[in-house]
Amino acid sequence: MATYKMTDKDIKLLIKLRATNDVIFTGKRNSALRAWKAIRKEMGLQGQLRAVQLKKKWENLKKKYKELQNPPAGVEKCSKPNSWRWFHLMDQAMSGHLAGSARVLNPSLFDEDRREAPWPSEPACIGNEAVEGEVLETEAPGGQGTPTDCEEGLTVMTVTEEGDATGVSDSDDLTTINVGRYVSLETAELDRQIAELERERHILEEEQAEFDRERLILERERELLNRGVACVERDRAALENHRAAVDRERAVLERDRAVLEWDRAVLERDRAELLREKEASLLSRLSQNWSAAELEEDRMERRQRLLCLWERLIEKLSTSTNKTASV
């Protein structure tokens, strides 16, 4: 048996093709086989790998990714996603970010492979299916396969490069048993896929329920937030009204202050005028008193002069009388 070791380029192309062509894996009978054959032909690995080996490789990659993504309890610290070089590419593939990164395939274009006998989905004779540095055992192109332990009692299938399959059997009963076993294996594979789809559906339903619960919580929180915003808006409106009332009162006070200032100015002018009038009246009174005092002084002087004149006159008269009497 010849061996073929998938290169990093092959693994990368396999991941991109599987992520891009996820829609062709419909779950219908033999749809997965035709899809893997289409991927194998696109990768140019006819005669080197079987479709079931590519499928097994993908399942190993997905299993490794899930183990690193959700490690069992107690080994979280030991499982580091960065330690596996395909983790980020598988993470993009599983999250749908690699859609369109490779060629979109149409399994109907690969009908020339329909004569190739279907392979069991979980054969024990595929060989070492390791994720890292995988070595896949295949039949040499054009050569005859050697039966392994899992093929004892079954028809040995020889697959040529053109996809022709010929069965070597000792009797028709063995051929019937072989076909029945392949049908059973295919049925088991379909049942397993259906069970996996059911589990995924339940997981999706649980996630949807969780999403609905979170959405309800967010709706309640948004309603509470809207109520809080409404309360804040009402408080703001009340504050604006109060501010407007304060502004109006302030304007009234400013007008009253202006009126008071005006009245104070008028009072100051009246007071100044009264002071001037008072000073004028005092000055007039003083002037009147001064003039009366001067008149009284003049009158006293005149009276004094008149008395002096009378005394002199009397002295002269008395003197003349004495002279006359003596004569």
Backbone as numpy.savetxt, mean C-alpha at the origin, in Angstrom:
# Nx Ny Nz CAx CAy CAz Cx Cy Cz
21.18 -50.14 -21.17 20.34 -48.95 -21.17 21.21 -47.71 -21.17
20.84 -46.74 -22.00 21.57 -45.48 -22.05 21.03 -44.54 -20.99
21.89 -43.67 -20.51 21.47 -42.69 -19.50 21.59 -41.30 -20.09
20.68 -40.41 -19.65 20.71 -39.01 -20.09 20.56 -38.12 -18.86
21.49 -37.23 -18.66 21.45 -36.30 -17.53 20.95 -34.95 -18.02
19.84 -34.50 -17.45 19.26 -33.22 -17.85 20.18 -32.08 -17.40
20.42 -31.16 -18.31 21.26 -30.00 -18.01 20.41 -28.91 -17.34
21.11 -27.89 -16.83 20.39 -26.76 -16.23 19.50 -26.07 -17.26
19.97 -26.02 -18.50 19.16 -25.42 -19.56 17.89 -26.23 -19.79
18.01 -27.56 -19.78 16.82 -28.41 -19.95 15.83 -28.20 -18.80
16.33 -28.14 -17.56 15.44 -27.98 -16.41 14.75 -26.61 -16.45
15.51 -25.58 -16.80 14.91 -24.24 -16.88 13.84 -24.19 -17.96
14.12 -24.78 -19.14 13.13 -24.81 -20.21 11.92 -25.63 -19.82
12.15 -26.74 -19.10 11.03 -27.57 -18.64 10.11 -26.78 -17.72
10.69 -26.04 -16.78 9.87 -25.25 -15.83 9.08 -24.19 -16.57
9.72 -23.50 -17.51 9.03 -22.43 -18.24 7.92 -22.99 -19.14
8.21 -24.12 -19.83 7.18 -24.71 -20.69 6.00 -25.21 -19.87
6.29 -25.85 -18.73 5.19 -26.37 -17.90 4.34 -25.23 -17.32
5.00 -24.12 -16.93 4.25 -22.99 -16.38 3.44 -22.27 -17.45
4.00 -22.17 -18.66 3.30 -21.46 -19.74 2.12 -22.27 -20.26
2.27 -23.59 -20.33 1.25 -24.46 -20.92 0.44 -25.19 -19.86
0.18 -24.54 -18.77 -0.59 -25.18 -17.70 -2.02 -25.47 -18.13
-2.53 -24.69 -19.11 -3.93 -24.86 -19.52 -4.17 -26.15 -20.29
-3.10 -26.71 -20.89 -3.32 -27.93 -21.68 -3.39 -29.16 -20.78
-3.08 -29.03 -19.50 -3.24 -30.14 -18.56 -4.66 -30.06 -17.99
-5.61 -30.53 -18.79 -7.02 -30.36 -18.45 -7.53 -31.40 -17.47
-6.79 -32.47 -17.25 -7.26 -33.54 -16.38 -8.06 -34.60 -17.10
-8.32 -34.40 -18.41 -9.04 -35.41 -19.17 -8.12 -36.60 -19.45
-8.71 -37.67 -19.92 -7.98 -38.91 -20.14 -6.89 -38.69 -21.19
-5.65 -39.07 -20.83 -4.48 -38.99 -21.70 -4.09 -37.55 -22.08
-4.77 -36.54 -21.50 -4.39 -35.16 -21.83 -3.01 -34.83 -21.28
-2.71 -35.35 -20.07 -1.40 -35.07 -19.49 -0.30 -35.73 -20.31
-0.55 -36.97 -20.81 0.45 -37.67 -21.60 0.74 -36.92 -22.89
-0.33 -36.48 -23.57 -0.13 -35.73 -24.81 0.59 -34.41 -24.54
0.25 -33.75 -23.39 0.90 -32.48 -23.07 2.39 -32.68 -22.79
2.73 -33.75 -22.06 4.15 -34.00 -21.77 4.90 -34.39 -23.03
4.24 -35.11 -23.94 4.88 -35.43 -25.21 5.16 -34.16 -26.02
4.20 -33.21 -25.97 4.41 -31.94 -26.67 5.59 -31.17 -26.07
5.68 -31.18 -24.74 6.80 -30.50 -24.08 8.12 -31.20 -24.43
8.10 -32.56 -24.46 9.32 -33.30 -24.80 9.79 -32.97 -26.22
8.84 -32.88 -27.16 9.22 -32.57 -28.53 9.73 -31.15 -28.64
9.12 -30.21 -27.90 9.57 -28.82 -27.92 10.99 -28.72 -27.35
11.31 -29.58 -26.38 12.65 -29.58 -25.79 13.65 -30.35 -26.64
13.16 -31.09 -27.65 14.05 -31.84 -28.53 14.66 -33.06 -27.85
13.88 -33.71 -26.98 14.40 -34.86 -26.24 13.74 -36.16 -26.67
13.17 -36.23 -27.91 12.62 -37.48 -28.36 13.74 -38.51 -28.48
13.45 -39.71 -28.02 14.42 -40.77 -28.07 15.42 -40.75 -26.93
15.43 -39.66 -26.15 16.34 -39.57 -25.01 15.61 -39.69 -23.68
14.43 -39.12 -23.61 13.61 -39.20 -22.41 12.19 -39.55 -22.80
11.50 -40.21 -21.91 10.09 -40.50 -22.10 9.25 -39.41 -21.44
8.01 -39.26 -21.91 7.13 -38.23 -21.37 6.90 -38.43 -19.88
6.79 -39.69 -19.45 6.55 -39.97 -18.04 7.74 -39.56 -17.18
8.95 -39.57 -17.76 10.11 -39.15 -17.00 10.13 -37.64 -16.82
9.71 -36.90 -17.84 9.57 -35.45 -17.69 8.52 -35.11 -16.64
7.42 -35.88 -16.67 6.37 -35.66 -15.67 6.91 -35.93 -14.27
7.66 -37.01 -14.12 8.24 -37.33 -12.82 9.22 -36.26 -12.37
9.98 -35.73 -13.32 10.93 -34.66 -12.99 10.18 -33.43 -12.47
9.09 -33.09 -13.14 8.30 -31.93 -12.70 7.70 -32.17 -11.32
7.21 -33.37 -11.08 6.64 -33.66 -9.76 7.71 -33.59 -8.67
8.92 -34.04 -8.97 10.00 -33.95 -7.99 10.36 -32.49 -7.70
10.40 -31.67 -8.76 10.68 -30.25 -8.56 9.59 -29.59 -7.71
8.33 -29.94 -8.03 7.23 -29.35 -7.28 7.22 -29.82 -5.83
7.55 -31.09 -5.62 7.60 -31.62 -4.25 8.70 -30.95 -3.45
9.87 -30.76 -4.07 10.98 -30.08 -3.39 10.61 -28.64 -3.06
9.94 -27.98 -3.99 9.53 -26.59 -3.76 8.55 -26.49 -2.60
7.57 -27.42 -2.56 6.59 -27.39 -1.48 7.23 -27.70 -0.13
8.22 -28.59 -0.12 8.90 -28.89 1.14 9.66 -27.68 1.66
10.27 -26.90 0.76 10.98 -25.70 1.19 10.03 -24.55 1.49
8.91 -24.53 0.76 7.94 -23.45 0.98 7.21 -23.64 2.29
6.82 -24.86 2.60 6.11 -25.16 3.84 6.81 -26.32 4.54
7.93 -26.04 5.19 8.68 -27.13 5.83 7.90 -27.69 7.01
8.12 -28.96 7.33 7.45 -29.56 8.49 7.86 -28.87 9.78
7.04 -29.05 10.81 7.32 -28.42 12.10 8.62 -28.97 12.66
9.47 -28.06 13.11 10.73 -28.44 13.72 11.91 -28.34 12.80
11.67 -28.21 11.49 12.80 -28.13 10.55 12.77 -26.83 9.77
12.05 -25.81 10.29 11.96 -24.55 9.57 13.34 -23.90 9.42
14.15 -23.95 10.49 15.45 -23.30 10.44 16.42 -24.03 9.52
16.22 -25.36 9.39 17.13 -26.14 8.55 16.79 -26.00 7.08
15.53 -25.69 6.75 15.09 -25.60 5.36 15.20 -24.15 4.92
16.20 -23.90 4.10 16.41 -22.55 3.58 16.14 -22.56 2.09
15.14 -21.81 1.61 14.82 -21.80 0.18 16.01 -21.40 -0.69
16.86 -20.49 -0.16 17.98 -20.03 -0.98 19.02 -21.13 -1.21
18.95 -22.20 -0.43 19.92 -23.27 -0.61 19.63 -24.09 -1.86
18.46 -23.98 -2.45 18.09 -24.71 -3.67 18.04 -23.72 -4.82
18.81 -23.98 -5.86 18.95 -23.00 -6.93 17.70 -22.84 -7.78
16.79 -23.81 -7.76 15.58 -23.72 -8.57 14.40 -23.16 -7.78
14.61 -22.72 -6.55 13.46 -22.30 -5.73 12.80 -21.06 -6.32
13.58 -20.03 -6.65 12.98 -18.78 -7.13 12.28 -18.97 -8.47
12.87 -19.80 -9.36 12.21 -20.05 -10.64 10.93 -20.84 -10.43
10.94 -21.82 -9.55 9.72 -22.58 -9.25 8.68 -21.70 -8.55
9.16 -20.78 -7.71 8.22 -19.87 -7.04 7.50 -19.00 -8.06
8.24 -18.53 -9.07 7.60 -17.74 -10.13 6.64 -18.60 -10.95
7.04 -19.86 -11.19 6.18 -20.75 -11.97 4.89 -21.07 -11.22
5.00 -21.36 -9.92 3.81 -21.72 -9.14 2.90 -20.53 -8.91
3.48 -19.32 -8.90 2.67 -18.12 -8.70 2.11 -17.56 -10.00
2.47 -18.17 -11.14 1.92 -17.73 -12.42 2.69 -16.61 -13.09
3.84 -16.23 -12.55 4.60 -15.12 -13.13 5.39 -15.54 -14.38
5.51 -16.85 -14.63 6.25 -17.31 -15.80 5.33 -17.57 -16.99
4.05 -17.26 -16.85 3.12 -17.47 -17.96 3.55 -16.60 -19.14
3.71 -17.22 -20.30 4.15 -16.50 -21.49 5.65 -16.42 -21.64
6.41 -17.04 -20.74 7.87 -17.00 -20.83 8.42 -18.01 -21.83
7.56 -18.89 -22.31 8.00 -19.90 -23.29 6.92 -20.03 -24.37
7.18 -20.89 -25.32 6.25 -21.08 -26.43 5.00 -21.80 -25.96
3.84 -21.34 -26.45 2.57 -21.99 -26.15 2.39 -23.18 -27.08
2.16 -24.34 -26.51 2.08 -25.58 -27.29 0.64 -26.00 -27.52
0.44 -26.78 -28.58 -0.86 -27.33 -28.91 -0.70 -28.84 -29.03
-1.19 -29.61 -28.06 -0.98 -31.07 -28.10 -1.54 -31.73 -29.34
-2.53 -31.10 -30.00 -3.12 -31.72 -31.19 -2.13 -31.79 -32.33
-1.07 -30.97 -32.28 -0.06 -30.99 -33.32 0.88 -32.17 -33.18
0.77 -32.90 -32.08 1.68 -34.01 -31.82 0.93 -35.35 -31.88
-0.06 -35.44 -32.78 -0.84 -36.67 -32.91 -0.01 -37.81 -33.50
1.16 -37.45 -34.08 1.96 -38.54 -34.63 2.49 -39.45 -33.53
2.42 -39.01 -32.28 2.89 -39.84 -31.19 1.78 -40.70 -30.59
0.60 -40.67 -31.17 -0.51 -41.39 -30.56 -0.30 -42.90 -30.57
0.52 -43.39 -31.49 0.74 -44.84 -31.54 1.66 -45.32 -30.44
2.34 -44.38 -29.78 3.23 -44.77 -28.69 2.39 -45.22 -27.51
2.76 -46.36 -26.94 1.97 -46.90 -25.83 2.05 -45.98 -24.63
0.94 -45.81 -23.91 0.97 -44.95 -22.72 1.84 -45.57 -21.66
2.50 -44.68 -20.88 3.37 -45.14 -19.81 2.70 -44.92 -18.48
2.93 -45.81 -17.52 2.34 -45.62 -16.20 2.89 -44.37 -15.56
2.01 -43.71 -14.76 2.38 -42.43 -14.17 3.38 -42.58 -13.05
3.40 -43.70 -12.36 4.30 -43.89 -11.23 5.09 -45.19 -11.40
5.88 -45.34 -12.45 6.62 -46.59 -12.63 7.77 -46.66 -11.67
8.04 -47.89 -11.22 9.16 -48.07 -10.30 10.45 -48.26 -11.05
10.40 -48.33 -12.40 11.58 -48.65 -13.18 12.14 -47.45 -13.90
11.74 -46.26 -13.53 12.20 -45.06 -14.24 13.65 -44.79 -13.95
14.11 -45.22 -12.84 15.50 -44.98 -12.50 15.59 -43.98 -11.38
16.79 -43.45 -11.13 17.00 -42.49 -10.07 16.45 -41.15 -10.52
15.39 -40.68 -9.84 14.72 -39.44 -10.21 15.11 -38.33 -9.24
16.35 -38.07 -9.00 16.80 -37.04 -8.07 16.53 -35.67 -8.66
16.29 -34.72 -7.80 16.01 -33.37 -8.27 17.27 -32.70 -8.76
18.36 -32.77 -8.00 19.61 -32.13 -8.38 20.48 -33.16 -9.11
21.03 -32.78 -10.26 21.93 -33.66 -11.00 21.28 -34.96 -11.37
20.05 -34.90 -11.91 19.28 -36.11 -12.16 19.84 -36.87 -13.34
19.92 -38.16 -13.18 20.32 -39.05 -14.27 19.15 -39.94 -14.58
18.60 -39.83 -15.77 17.42 -40.58 -16.19 17.86 -41.71 -17.10
17.38 -42.93 -16.83 17.69 -44.08 -17.65 16.68 -44.19 -18.76
17.14 -44.28 -19.96 16.26 -44.38 -21.11 16.73 -45.52 -22.00
15.85 -45.88 -22.92 16.21 -46.90 -23.89 16.93 -46.24 -25.04
17.93 -46.83 -25.53 18.67 -46.27 -26.67 17.76 -46.22 -27.87
17.85 -45.17 -28.66 16.98 -45.06 -29.84 17.19 -46.22 -30.77
16.10 -46.82 -31.11 16.14 -47.91 -32.07 16.54 -49.23 -31.47
16.91 -49.27 -30.20 17.31 -50.51 -29.57 16.19 -51.14 -28.82
16.43 -52.35 -28.38 15.40 -53.06 -27.66 15.59 -52.86 -26.19
14.46 -52.61 -25.48 14.53 -52.39 -24.04 14.75 -53.68 -23.31
15.41 -53.56 -22.18 15.64 -54.72 -21.32 14.65 -54.69 -20.20
13.90 -55.74 -19.95 12.87 -55.69 -18.90 13.52 -55.58 -17.55
12.95 -54.74 -16.71 13.41 -54.55 -15.34 12.48 -55.30 -14.41
12.72 -55.09 -13.06 11.93 -55.82 -12.08 10.46 -55.49 -12.17
10.18 -54.21 -12.52 8.76 -53.82 -12.56 8.07 -54.34 -13.79
8.81 -54.87 -14.77 8.20 -55.28 -16.02 8.11 -56.79 -16.12
8.45 -57.51 -15.04 8.37 -58.96 -15.10 6.92 -59.40 -15.28
6.71 -60.27 -16.22 5.37 -60.76 -16.49 4.58 -59.84 -17.37
5.17 -58.67 -17.79 4.47 -57.74 -18.66 5.06 -57.81 -20.07
4.39 -57.24 -20.98 4.91 -57.16 -22.33 6.02 -56.14 -22.38
7.15 -56.48 -22.94 8.28 -55.56 -23.05 8.04 -54.69 -24.24
8.07 -53.32 -24.00 7.77 -52.37 -25.06 9.07 -51.83 -25.61
9.21 -51.77 -26.89 10.37 -51.19 -27.56 9.89 -49.99 -28.35
10.41 -48.81 -27.96 9.96 -47.56 -28.58 11.05 -47.06 -29.51
10.73 -46.89 -30.75 11.69 -46.39 -31.72 11.62 -44.88 -31.77
12.54 -44.28 -32.53 12.60 -42.83 -32.61 11.38 -42.28 -33.32
10.77 -43.06 -34.24 9.58 -42.57 -34.94 8.34 -42.73 -34.09
8.40 -43.31 -32.90 7.24 -43.43 -32.03 6.49 -44.71 -32.22
7.04 -45.72 -33.06 6.35 -46.98 -33.23 6.59 -47.87 -32.03
5.59 -48.51 -31.57 5.69 -49.40 -30.41 5.30 -50.80 -30.85
6.16 -51.78 -30.51 5.88 -53.18 -30.83 5.95 -53.98 -29.57
5.00 -54.81 -29.33 4.98 -55.62 -28.12 5.49 -57.02 -28.39
6.31 -57.53 -27.47 6.83 -58.88 -27.57 6.20 -59.66 -26.43
5.38 -60.60 -26.77 4.62 -61.32 -25.76 4.64 -62.80 -26.08
4.58 -63.58 -25.03 4.50 -65.02 -25.23 3.10 -65.48 -25.59
2.13 -64.71 -25.23 0.76 -65.13 -25.53 -0.14 -63.91 -25.52
-1.36 -64.10 -26.06 -2.33 -63.00 -26.07 -2.81 -62.69 -24.67
-2.78 -63.65 -23.77 -3.23 -63.38 -22.40 -2.34 -62.36 -21.72
-1.02 -62.53 -21.94 -0.11 -61.55 -21.33 -0.34 -60.16 -21.88
-0.64 -60.08 -23.18 -0.93 -58.77 -23.77 -2.17 -58.17 -23.14
-3.20 -58.99 -22.95 -4.42 -58.49 -22.32 -4.15 -58.04 -20.90
-3.35 -58.81 -20.17 -3.01 -58.42 -18.79 -2.23 -57.11 -18.79
-1.31 -56.98 -19.76 -0.50 -55.76 -19.84 -1.38 -54.53 -20.09
-2.29 -54.65 -21.05 -3.20 -53.54 -21.35 -4.06 -53.23 -20.14
-4.53 -54.28 -19.46 -5.35 -54.05 -18.27 -4.59 -53.34 -17.17
-3.31 -53.72 -17.03 -2.52 -53.06 -16.00 -2.28 -51.60 -16.36
-2.02 -51.33 -17.63 -1.83 -49.94 -18.03 -3.11 -49.12 -17.83
-4.25 -49.75 -18.14 -5.52 -49.06 -17.90 -5.72 -48.80 -16.43
-5.37 -49.81 -15.60 -5.51 -49.62 -14.15 -4.59 -48.52 -13.65
-3.34 -48.54 -14.17 -2.41 -47.49 -13.75 -2.89 -46.11 -14.19
-3.40 -46.05 -15.43 -3.91 -44.76 -15.91 -5.11 -44.31 -15.09
-5.99 -45.29 -14.75 -7.14 -44.95 -13.91 -6.70 -44.48 -12.53
-5.70 -45.17 -11.97 -5.18 -44.75 -10.66 -4.58 -43.35 -10.73
-3.87 -43.10 -11.86 -3.29 -41.77 -12.03 -4.38 -40.70 -12.12
-5.42 -41.02 -12.89 -6.53 -40.07 -12.99 -7.21 -39.86 -11.65
-7.40 -40.96 -10.91 -7.99 -40.82 -9.57 -7.11 -39.98 -8.66
-5.79 -40.20 -8.77 -4.88 -39.40 -7.94 -4.95 -37.92 -8.32
-4.99 -37.68 -9.63 -5.10 -36.29 -10.08 -6.41 -35.67 -9.63
-7.50 -36.45 -9.70 -8.79 -35.94 -9.25 -8.75 -35.64 -7.77
-8.13 -36.57 -6.99 -8.03 -36.33 -5.54 -7.20 -35.09 -5.26
-6.11 -34.94 -6.02 -5.28 -33.74 -5.82 -6.04 -32.48 -6.18
-6.81 -32.56 -7.28 -7.63 -31.40 -7.65 -8.68 -31.10 -6.59
-9.25 -32.17 -6.02 -10.22 -31.97 -4.94 -9.57 -31.30 -3.74
-8.36 -31.76 -3.38 -7.65 -31.13 -2.27 -7.36 -29.66 -2.57
-6.90 -29.44 -3.81 -6.64 -28.04 -4.18 -7.92 -27.22 -4.16
-9.03 -27.86 -4.60 -10.30 -27.13 -4.57 -10.71 -26.79 -3.14
-10.53 -27.78 -2.24 -10.84 -27.50 -0.83 -9.94 -26.41 -0.27
-8.65 -26.48 -0.65 -7.75 -25.42 -0.19 -8.17 -24.06 -0.72
-8.55 -24.04 -2.02 -9.01 -22.79 -2.60 -10.29 -22.30 -1.94
-11.20 -23.24 -1.64 -12.44 -22.83 -0.96 -12.14 -22.28 0.43
-11.19 -22.92 1.13 -10.82 -22.39 2.44 -10.18 -21.02 2.31
-9.30 -20.88 1.31 -8.70 -19.57 1.09 -9.75 -18.54 0.71
-10.74 -18.97 -0.12 -11.81 -18.05 -0.49 -12.63 -17.65 0.73
-12.92 -18.64 1.60 -13.66 -18.33 2.83 -12.85 -17.37 3.71
-11.54 -17.67 3.82 -10.68 -16.77 4.60 -10.65 -15.37 3.99
-10.57 -15.34 2.66 -10.60 -14.05 1.96 -11.91 -13.32 2.21
-13.04 -14.07 2.17 -14.34 -13.44 2.44 -14.40 -12.91 3.87
-13.86 -13.69 4.82 -13.85 -13.20 6.21 -13.01 -11.94 6.33
-11.84 -11.97 5.72 -11.00 -10.78 5.78 -11.67 -9.60 5.08
-12.40 -9.90 3.97 -13.09 -8.81 3.30 -14.20 -8.23 4.17
-14.94 -9.11 4.88 -15.96 -8.62 5.80 -15.34 -7.78 6.90
-14.18 -8.27 7.43 -13.51 -7.49 8.48 -13.09 -6.13 7.93
-12.54 -6.15 6.70 -12.14 -4.88 6.10 -13.33 -3.98 5.85
-14.48 -4.59 5.44 -15.68 -3.79 5.23 -16.13 -3.15 6.54
-16.10 -3.94 7.65 -16.48 -3.36 8.95 -15.51 -2.25 9.35
-14.22 -2.53 9.17 -13.24 -1.50 9.52 -13.42 -0.25 8.66
-13.74 -0.46 7.37 -13.97 0.70 6.51 -15.21 1.46 6.95
-16.27 0.71 7.35 -17.47 1.38 7.84 -17.18 2.18 9.10
-16.41 1.55 10.03 -16.03 2.29 11.24 -15.19 3.50 10.89
-14.29 3.31 9.93 -13.47 4.44 9.51 -14.31 5.54 8.88
-15.31 5.14 8.07 -16.19 6.15 7.48 -16.98 6.88 8.56
-17.43 6.11 9.59 -18.13 6.77 10.68 -17.21 7.75 11.40
-15.98 7.29 11.65 -15.02 8.19 12.30 -14.76 9.42 11.46
-14.64 9.23 10.13 -14.44 10.38 9.25 -15.64 11.31 9.29
-16.87 10.72 9.32 -18.07 11.55 9.40 -18.10 12.35 10.70
-17.72 11.67 11.82 -17.67 12.38 13.10 -16.65 13.50 13.06
-15.50 13.21 12.47 -14.48 14.26 12.36 -14.98 15.41 11.50
-15.67 15.07 10.40 -16.21 16.12 9.55 -17.24 16.97 10.28
-18.12 16.28 11.08 -19.09 17.05 11.86 -18.39 17.95 12.87
-17.40 17.39 13.56 -16.65 18.21 14.52 -15.96 19.37 13.82
-15.43 19.09 12.65 -14.78 20.17 11.91 -15.78 21.25 11.50
-16.98 20.80 11.05 -18.00 21.78 10.68 -18.42 22.60 11.90
-18.61 21.91 13.06 -18.97 22.65 14.28 -17.86 23.62 14.67
-16.62 23.17 14.53 -15.50 24.06 14.84 -15.46 25.25 13.89
-15.74 24.99 12.61 -15.78 26.09 11.65 -16.90 27.07 12.00
-18.07 26.55 12.39 -19.17 27.44 12.80 -18.79 28.25 14.03
-18.16 27.58 15.01 -17.73 28.29 16.20 -16.69 29.35 15.86
-15.79 28.99 14.97 -14.78 29.97 14.55 -15.42 31.15 13.85
-16.44 30.87 12.99 -17.14 31.96 12.32 -17.85 32.86 13.33
-18.49 32.24 14.36 -19.15 33.05 15.40 -18.13 33.90 16.15
-16.98 33.30 16.47 -15.92 34.06 17.16 -15.44 35.21 16.29
-15.30 34.94 15.00 -14.88 36.01 14.08 -15.92 37.12 14.03
-17.21 36.75 14.02 -18.24 37.77 14.02 -18.20 38.59 15.31
-18.07 37.90 16.46 -17.97 38.62 17.72 -16.74 39.51 17.75
-15.65 39.00 17.17 -14.44 39.80 17.14 -14.65 41.05 16.28
-15.36 40.90 15.15 -15.65 42.06 14.31 -16.51 43.08 15.06
-17.52 42.56 15.82 -18.37 43.48 16.60 -17.54 44.21 17.66
-16.65 43.47 18.32 -15.78 44.09 19.32 -14.86 45.13 18.69
-14.37 44.81 17.48 -13.51 45.77 16.80 -14.29 47.04 16.47
-15.54 46.87 16.02 -16.36 48.06 15.74 -16.61 48.85 17.01
-16.94 48.12 18.11 -17.16 48.82 19.39 -15.89 49.54 19.85
-14.75 48.89 19.65 -13.50 49.54 20.04 -13.26 50.80 19.21
-13.57 50.71 17.91 -13.40 51.89 17.05 -14.31 53.02 17.52
-15.57 52.66 17.88 -16.50 53.69 18.39 -15.97 54.30 19.67
-15.47 53.45 20.57 -14.92 53.96 21.84 -13.72 54.87 21.58
-12.86 54.46 20.65 -11.72 55.31 20.33 -12.18 56.66 19.79
-13.20 56.59 18.96 -13.74 57.86 18.42 -14.30 58.72 19.55
-15.09 58.11 20.46 -15.64 58.87 21.60 -14.52 59.42 22.49
-13.47 58.63 22.69 -12.36 59.11 23.51 -11.68 60.30 22.83
-11.52 60.22 21.51 -10.91 61.36 20.82 -11.77 62.61 20.94
-13.11 62.41 20.82 -14.02 63.56 20.97 -13.91 64.14 22.38
-13.87 63.27 23.40 -13.74 63.74 24.79 -12.42 64.48 25.00
-11.35 63.94 24.39 -10.07 64.63 24.51 -10.13 66.02 23.90
-10.77 66.10 22.72 -10.91 67.43 22.11 -11.76 68.36 22.98
-12.89 67.82 23.54 -13.74 68.64 24.41 -12.98 69.07 25.66
-12.21 68.14 26.22 -11.43 68.50 27.42 -10.40 69.58 27.10
-9.73 69.43 25.97 -8.74 70.45 25.60 -9.41 71.81 25.39
-10.58 71.77 24.76 -11.31 73.04 24.54 -11.75 73.67 25.86
-12.24 72.80 26.79 -12.63 73.32 28.11 -11.44 73.91 28.86
-10.32 73.23 28.78 -9.12 73.79 29.43 -8.74 75.13 28.85
-8.82 75.24 27.52 -8.50 76.53 26.91 -9.48 77.60 27.36
-10.77 77.21 27.38 -11.77 78.19 27.83 -11.55 78.59 29.30
-11.21 77.59 30.13 -10.96 77.88 31.54 -9.76 78.82 31.71
-8.71 78.52 30.96 -7.54 79.39 31.03 -7.87 80.81 30.55
-8.69 80.83 29.49 -9.07 82.18 28.99 -9.89 82.95 30.02
-10.83 82.23 30.69 -11.65 82.92 31.71 -10.81 83.37 32.90
-9.84 82.51 33.29 -8.96 82.90 34.39 -8.13 84.11 34.01
-7.63 84.10 32.80 -6.84 85.25 32.36 -7.69 86.51 32.31
-8.93 86.33 31.85 -9.81 87.53 31.80 -10.11 88.04 33.21
-10.35 87.11 34.13 -10.60 87.55 35.51 -9.38 88.24 36.12
-8.25 87.64 35.89 -7.02 88.25 36.42 -6.81 89.64 35.83
-7.06 89.70 34.54 -6.88 91.03 33.91 -7.88 92.04 34.48
-9.12 91.54 34.70 -10.12 92.44 35.30 -9.70 92.85 36.71
-9.20 91.91 37.49 -8.76 92.25 38.86 -7.59 93.22 38.84
-6.70 93.00 37.92 -5.56 93.90 37.84 -6.01 95.33 37.46
-6.91 95.43 36.53 -7.41 96.77 36.13 -8.15 97.45 37.28
-8.94 96.68 38.05 -9.66 97.28 39.20 -8.68 97.75 40.28
-7.65 96.99 40.51 -6.63 97.38 41.51 -5.91 98.64 41.08
-5.62 98.76 39.81 -4.95 99.97 39.32 -5.85 101.19 39.48
-7.16 101.03 39.15 -8.10 102.14 39.31 -8.21 102.57 40.78
-8.25 101.60 41.67 -8.34 101.93 43.10 -7.08 102.65 43.57
-5.95 102.24 43.07 -4.69 102.89 43.44 -4.66 104.34 42.94
-5.13 104.55 41.71 -5.18 105.91 41.17 -6.13 106.78 41.99
-7.24 106.17 42.38 -8.22 106.94 43.18 -7.62 107.32 44.54
-6.89 106.38 45.12 -6.28 106.69 46.42 -5.23 107.78 46.28
-4.45 107.75 45.23 -3.44 108.77 45.01 -4.11 110.14 44.82
-5.15 110.15 44.03 -5.86 111.43 43.82 -6.43 111.96 45.13
-7.00 111.04 45.91 -7.55 111.49 47.19 -6.44 112.04 48.09
-5.31 111.36 48.07 -4.20 111.81 48.90 -3.71 113.19 48.45
-3.63 113.37 47.18 -3.21 114.69 46.66 -4.24 115.78 47.04
-5.48 115.40 46.93 -6.53 116.41 47.28 -6.45 116.79 48.76
-6.22 115.79 49.59 -6.09 116.10 51.02 -4.86 116.98 51.29
-3.80 116.68 50.59 -2.59 117.51 50.76 -2.87 118.96 50.33
-3.59 119.08 49.24 -3.92 120.42 48.77 -4.81 121.14 49.78
-5.75 120.45 50.32 -6.63 121.07 51.33 -5.84 121.45 52.57
-4.94 120.64 52.96 -4.14 120.98 54.15 -3.28 122.20 53.85
-2.68 122.25 52.71 -1.89 123.42 52.36 -2.77 124.67 52.30
-3.94 124.47 51.72 -4.86 125.62 51.62 -5.27 126.09 53.00
-5.56 125.15 53.86 -5.97 125.54 55.23 -4.79 126.23 55.93
-3.57 125.71 55.75 -2.43 126.34 56.39 -2.23 127.77 55.88
-2.38 127.91 54.60 -2.24 129.25 54.04 -3.34 130.19 54.59
-4.53 129.66 54.67 -5.63 130.51 55.18 -5.39 130.87 56.66
-4.91 129.87 57.42 -4.67 130.15 58.82 -3.52 131.13 58.97
-2.53 131.01 58.20 -1.40 131.91 58.23 -1.85 133.33 57.87
-2.60 133.46 56.86 -3.07 134.81 56.45 -4.00 135.40 57.51
-4.74 134.55 58.19 -5.64 135.04 59.19 -4.85 135.53 60.39
-3.85 134.81 60.79 -3.01 135.23 61.90 -2.31 136.52 61.58
-1.82 136.65 60.39 -1.16 137.88 59.99 -2.15 139.01 60.03
-3.31 138.77 59.62 -4.31 139.85 59.65 -4.68 140.24 61.08
-4.75 139.25 61.91 -5.11 139.51 63.30 -3.96 140.26 64.01
-2.83 140.00 63.71 -1.73 140.68 64.35 -1.58 142.09 63.88
-1.97 142.35 62.74 -1.89 143.67 62.20 -2.95 144.49 62.88
